């Protein structure tokens, strides 16, 4: 197995399916099935989920909300998504699932404590990180990388909806766009490729944490990546550039 411990980054939109807002039962069932498949082959799984299906930045702009206030609402949205995801995972498997929040919410989830999170993962529990890292001015991209480093994850799996990986240019505009199988951080920076938020991207590069960008809608994608199969785009400091 290529990866023993992973952090899976899910967008809030992944829970809303085609509607783009709220919750979609089929989309959530797909998430739980893919996570359970990977857990069943022994992968230790942490998850960071966004909150865009409940509250987005453009909503804050429309209402002229203060940025800090808006980000606090967004972090609360990730807690809601994390609790829902825990419920869905528990309803479809016998795996122990823990939600750990960077925001104190002791009546519904555990506080985030690094060593406790590592202990949960070692026991085989699925751990869902809620509330980002509890700070405004960040999307969930940066907290995903930070939490992955803190728990000694082997890789961050960046789940995209409808994007099969990283391209040299926008495939929705250019018919000759080519998809990378593997790419270095340096190449991605030089090409100004928008993969994840810059702060998270630089943190991953500086600490040599690999990223894997893939289309989450593809069946068995998480399991296949953990087993070393070619799915999506692999990003690291020292990998040769490869194309599909």
C-alpha positions in Angstrom: 0.0 0.0 0.0 1.4 3.4 -1.0 -0.2 5.5 1.7 -1.0 4.3 5.2 -2.3 7.6 6.7 -4.1 10.2 4.6 -5.9 13.5 5.0 -8.8 13.7 2.6 -9.9 17.3 1.8 -13.5 17.6 0.8 -15.2 20.7 -0.4 -18.5 21.7 1.1 -19.9 21.5 -2.4 -19.2 17.8 -2.4 -22.0 17.3 0.1 -24.5 19.2 -2.0 -24.3 17.3 -5.3 -25.5 19.0 -8.4 -27.6 21.5 -6.4 -24.6 23.4 -5.2 -26.2 24.3 -1.9 -27.4 22.3 1.1 -27.2 18.6 1.2 -27.8 15.8 -1.3 -28.3 12.3 -0.1 -26.7 10.6 -3.1 -23.6 12.8 -2.8 -23.2 12.1 0.9 -23.7 8.3 0.3 -21.0 8.5 -2.4 -18.6 10.1 0.1 -19.2 7.6 2.8 -18.8 4.6 0.5 -15.5 5.9 -0.9 -14.2 6.6 2.6 -15.3 3.2 3.9 -13.7 1.4 1.0 -10.3 3.0 1.8 -10.7 2.3 5.6 -11.5 -1.4 4.8 -8.1 -1.9 3.3 -6.4 -0.5 6.4 -5.9 3.2 5.5 -5.9 5.5 8.4 -8.2 8.4 7.4 -8.6 12.0 8.6 -11.0 14.3 6.8 -11.2 18.1 6.5 -14.5 19.3 5.0 -15.4 22.8 3.8 -18.6 24.7 4.4 -19.4 26.3 1.0 -22.7 24.3 0.7 -24.0 26.3 3.7 -22.2 29.7 3.5 -20.0 31.2 0.8 -17.8 34.3 0.6 -20.0 35.8 -2.0 -22.9 35.7 0.4 -20.9 37.7 2.9 -20.1 40.2 0.2 -23.7 40.6 -0.8 -24.7 41.2 2.8 -21.6 43.4 3.4 -20.5 41.3 6.4 -17.3 41.9 8.2 -14.7 39.4 7.0 -13.9 38.0 10.4 -17.6 37.6 11.1 -18.1 35.9 7.8 -15.2 33.5 8.4 -16.6 32.6 11.8 -19.9 31.7 10.2 -18.0 29.6 7.6 -16.1 27.7 10.3 -19.5 26.9 12.0 -20.7 25.6 8.7 -17.8 23.1 8.6 -18.9 21.9 12.0 -22.4 21.2 10.7 -21.0 19.3 7.7 -18.6 17.3 9.9 -21.4 16.2 12.2 -23.6 15.2 9.3 -20.7 13.3 7.7 -20.0 11.5 11.0 -23.7 10.5 11.2 -23.6 9.2 7.7 -20.4 7.2 8.2 -21.7 5.6 11.4 -25.0 4.7 9.8 -23.2 2.7 7.0 -20.4 1.1 8.9 -19.2 -0.1 12.2 -16.1 2.2 12.2 -15.6 4.5 15.1 -15.8 8.1 13.8 -14.7 11.2 15.8 -15.3 14.8 15.1 -12.6 17.1 16.5 -13.2 20.9 16.4 -10.8 23.8 16.5 -13.7 25.8 18.0 -14.8 24.7 21.4 -18.1 22.8 21.1 -17.7 20.2 23.8 -21.4 19.1 23.8 -21.3 17.8 20.2 -17.7 17.0 19.4 -14.2 16.7 20.9 -11.7 19.6 21.0 -8.8 19.2 18.6 -5.8 17.9 20.5 -3.0 16.7 18.2 -1.8 13.7 20.2 -5.4 12.5 20.8 -6.1 12.8 17.0 -3.0 10.7 16.3 -4.1 8.1 18.9 -7.6 7.9 17.3 -6.0 7.3 13.9 -3.7 4.6 15.3 -6.7 2.8 16.7 -8.3 2.8 13.3 -10.9 5.6 14.0 -11.9 7.9 11.2 -11.2 11.5 12.4 -13.1 14.5 10.9 -11.5 17.9 11.6 -14.1 20.7 12.0 -13.7 24.5 12.3 -10.5 24.7 10.2 -7.8 25.8 12.6 -10.2 28.2 14.4 -8.8 31.3 12.7 -10.3 33.7 10.1 -8.8 34.8 6.8 -8.3 31.2 5.7 -10.1 28.7 3.5 -10.0 25.0 4.5 -7.1 24.4 2.1 -4.4 25.8 4.5 -5.9 24.0 7.6 -5.9 20.7 5.6 -2.2 21.0 5.0 -1.5 22.1 8.6 -3.5 19.3 10.1 -1.9 16.7 7.8 1.5 17.8 8.9 0.5 17.7 12.6 -0.8 14.1 12.4 2.1 12.9 10.3 -0.1 12.1 7.3 1.6 10.6 4.2 -0.3 12.8 1.7 -3.2 15.2 1.3 -5.8 14.0 -1.1 -7.5 17.0 -2.6 -10.9 15.8 -3.8 -12.3 17.8 -6.7 -15.8 17.6 -8.3 -15.5 17.1 -12.0 -11.8 17.9 -12.3 -9.7 14.9 -13.1 -6.4 16.5 -11.9 -4.2 19.4 -12.7 -3.9 20.7 -16.3 -1.4 23.0 -17.9 -4.3 25.3 -18.8 -8.1 25.5 -18.3 -9.6 22.4 -20.1 -13.0 24.1 -20.2 -11.5 26.8 -22.5 -8.6 25.1 -24.3 -9.2 21.9 -26.2 -5.5 21.2 -26.3 -5.1 21.3 -22.5 -2.9 18.5 -21.1 -3.3 16.8 -17.8 -0.3 16.2 -15.6 0.2 12.7 -14.1 2.9 14.2 -11.8 4.2 17.7 -11.3 6.7 19.5 -9.0 5.8 22.4 -6.7 8.3 24.5 -8.6 6.6 23.7 -12.0 3.2 24.5 -10.6 4.4 27.9 -9.2 6.2 28.8 -12.4 3.1 28.0 -14.4 0.9 29.9 -12.0 -1.4 26.9 -11.7 -4.3 27.4 -9.3 -4.4 24.1 -7.4 -5.1 25.1 -3.8 -4.9 28.4 -1.9 -1.3 29.8 -2.1 -0.7 29.7 1.7 -1.6 26.0 1.8 0.4 25.2 -1.3 3.5 26.9 0.1 3.2 25.2 3.4 3.0 21.8 1.7 6.0 22.6 -0.4 8.2 23.9 2.4 7.6 20.8 4.5 7.7 18.4 1.5 4.2 17.1 2.0 2.8 15.5 -1.2 -0.6 16.4 -2.6 -2.8 14.4 -4.9 -5.5 16.1 -6.8 -8.2 13.9 -8.3 -11.9 13.7 -9.3 -13.8 12.4 -6.3 -16.7 11.4 -8.5 -14.6 8.5 -10.0 -15.5 5.2 -8.2 -12.8 3.8 -5.9 -10.6 6.8 -6.4 -9.4 7.1 -2.8 -8.8 3.4 -2.4 -7.0 3.3 -5.8 -4.7 6.2 -4.9 -3.8 4.6 -1.6 -2.9 1.4 -3.4 -0.6 3.3 -5.7 -2.7 3.4 -8.9 -2.5 6.3 -11.4 -5.4 8.5 -10.5 -5.4 12.3 -10.8 -2.2 14.4 -10.4 0.6 13.8 -7.9 2.5 16.9 -6.6 5.7 16.8 -4.7 9.1 18.5 -4.6 11.2 15.8 -6.3 8.9 14.0 -8.8 9.7 13.9 -12.5 7.1 15.8 -14.6 4.8 13.3 -16.3 1.7 13.6 -18.6 -1.3 11.5 -19.3 
